[in-house]
Amino acid sequence: MLVISIFLFHIALLMSKHHSYRSFSCPFLRGNIFIIPLSLDPKSSSSSSDIIINSKSRYNLIKVLEFTAKFENGAKVEDISTALNLSRKVVRTHLNKLEKFGLVSCFEDKYKITDEGKRTLNKIRLSGF
């Protein structure tokens, strides 16, 4: 816990020095208060589409979700991996994340998109991403 606190302090210090002349341009600085948005709970107030769009690997997450949407009976990790040219480990990581947020479900080693996943995919498409 101490390491995290020191790390966050250094980030705040760096951000405040860097943005001291134009604090309005930094989304994490509000006056003299440094805001770090942390969401460790998958059931938080953020929508599923926000979680995907704010992810570092959002392109691959969306591609995996789109690929699972093509198959009513579900898709295997190997099929997704081959089609998207991603390693099985990466595909499993993405599927686990999508499953954690209720966007896909796993049954007999096949992953299917859920209704929530379809709604999220439509939101992402409508947002122009």
C-alpha positions as CSV (number, residue, x, y, z in Angstrom):
1,M,0.0,0.0,0.0
2,L,2.9,2.3,0.8
3,V,4.4,1.7,-2.7
4,I,1.1,2.6,-4.4
5,S,0.8,5.8,-2.3
6,I,4.4,6.9,-3.1
7,F,3.8,6.1,-6.8
8,L,0.5,8.1,-6.9
9,F,2.2,11.0,-5.0
10,H,5.0,11.1,-7.7
11,I,2.4,11.1,-10.5
12,A,0.5,13.9,-8.9
13,L,3.8,15.9,-8.4
14,L,4.8,15.3,-12.0
15,M,1.4,16.3,-13.3
16,S,1.1,19.4,-11.2
17,K,4.6,20.6,-12.3
18,H,4.0,19.9,-15.9
19,H,0.6,21.5,-16.0
20,S,1.1,24.4,-13.6
21,Y,0.9,26.9,-16.4
22,R,-2.2,25.4,-18.0
23,S,-4.1,23.3,-15.4
24,F,-7.3,23.5,-17.3
25,S,-5.9,21.3,-20.1
26,C,-5.3,18.3,-17.8
27,P,-8.4,16.2,-17.1
28,F,-6.9,15.0,-13.8
29,L,-6.3,18.5,-12.3
30,R,-9.1,20.5,-10.8
31,G,-7.7,23.6,-9.1
32,N,-5.2,22.3,-6.5
33,I,-6.9,18.9,-6.3
34,F,-5.4,16.0,-8.2
35,I,-8.0,13.4,-9.3
36,I,-7.2,9.9,-10.2
37,P,-10.1,7.9,-11.6
38,L,-9.8,4.4,-10.3
39,S,-12.4,1.7,-10.9
40,L,-11.6,-1.7,-9.7
41,D,-15.2,-2.9,-9.5
42,P,-16.6,-4.4,-12.8
43,K,-20.1,-3.5,-11.6
44,S,-19.2,0.2,-11.2
45,S,-21.1,3.1,-12.7
46,S,-19.1,3.0,-15.9
47,S,-20.9,1.4,-18.8
48,S,-19.4,-1.6,-20.6
49,S,-18.7,0.5,-23.7
50,D,-16.8,3.0,-21.6
51,I,-14.7,0.2,-20.1
52,I,-13.8,-1.1,-23.6
53,I,-13.1,2.3,-25.1
54,N,-10.9,3.3,-22.2
55,S,-8.9,0.1,-22.3
56,K,-5.4,0.1,-23.8
57,S,-6.2,-2.8,-26.0
58,R,-9.7,-1.6,-27.1
59,Y,-9.1,-2.4,-30.7
60,N,-8.5,-6.1,-30.0
61,L,-11.3,-6.2,-27.4
62,I,-13.8,-4.9,-30.0
63,K,-12.5,-7.3,-32.7
64,V,-12.9,-10.2,-30.3
65,L,-16.4,-9.1,-29.4
66,E,-17.3,-8.6,-33.1
67,F,-16.0,-12.0,-33.9
68,T,-18.0,-13.8,-31.2
69,A,-21.1,-11.9,-32.5
70,K,-20.8,-13.7,-35.9
71,F,-21.3,-17.1,-34.4
72,E,-24.7,-18.0,-32.8
73,N,-23.3,-21.3,-31.5
74,G,-20.2,-19.6,-30.1
75,A,-16.5,-19.5,-31.1
76,K,-13.5,-21.3,-29.8
77,V,-10.4,-19.6,-28.6
78,E,-8.4,-21.3,-31.4
79,D,-10.8,-20.0,-34.1
80,I,-10.7,-16.4,-32.7
81,S,-6.9,-16.6,-32.4
82,T,-6.4,-17.8,-36.0
83,A,-8.9,-15.3,-37.5
84,L,-7.7,-12.3,-35.7
85,N,-4.0,-13.2,-35.8
86,L,-3.6,-13.0,-32.0
87,S,-2.0,-15.4,-29.6
88,R,-4.3,-17.7,-27.7
89,K,-3.1,-16.2,-24.5
90,V,-4.1,-12.7,-25.6
91,V,-7.5,-14.0,-26.8
92,R,-8.1,-15.7,-23.5
93,T,-7.2,-12.5,-21.6
94,H,-9.6,-10.5,-23.7
95,L,-12.4,-13.1,-23.4
96,N,-11.9,-13.3,-19.6
97,K,-12.2,-9.5,-19.4
98,L,-15.3,-9.5,-21.6
99,E,-16.8,-12.3,-19.6
100,K,-16.1,-10.5,-16.3
101,F,-18.2,-7.6,-17.6
102,G,-21.0,-9.9,-18.9
103,L,-20.4,-9.2,-22.6
104,V,-19.7,-12.8,-23.5
105,S,-20.5,-16.1,-21.9
106,C,-18.6,-19.4,-22.1
107,F,-20.3,-22.8,-22.6
108,E,-18.3,-26.0,-23.4
109,D,-15.2,-24.1,-24.5
110,K,-17.2,-21.8,-26.8
111,Y,-17.7,-18.1,-26.2
112,K,-21.0,-16.5,-27.2
113,I,-21.9,-12.8,-27.1
114,T,-24.6,-11.9,-24.6
115,D,-27.5,-9.5,-25.0
116,E,-25.5,-7.0,-23.0
117,G,-22.5,-7.6,-25.4
118,K,-24.7,-6.9,-28.4
119,R,-26.0,-3.7,-26.9
120,T,-22.5,-2.6,-26.0
121,L,-21.2,-3.4,-29.5
122,N,-24.1,-1.4,-31.0
123,K,-23.2,1.6,-28.7
124,I,-19.6,1.4,-29.8
125,R,-20.5,1.3,-33.5
126,L,-22.9,4.2,-33.1
127,S,-20.2,6.2,-31.3
128,G,-18.1,6.0,-34.5
129,F,-15.3,4.0,-33.0
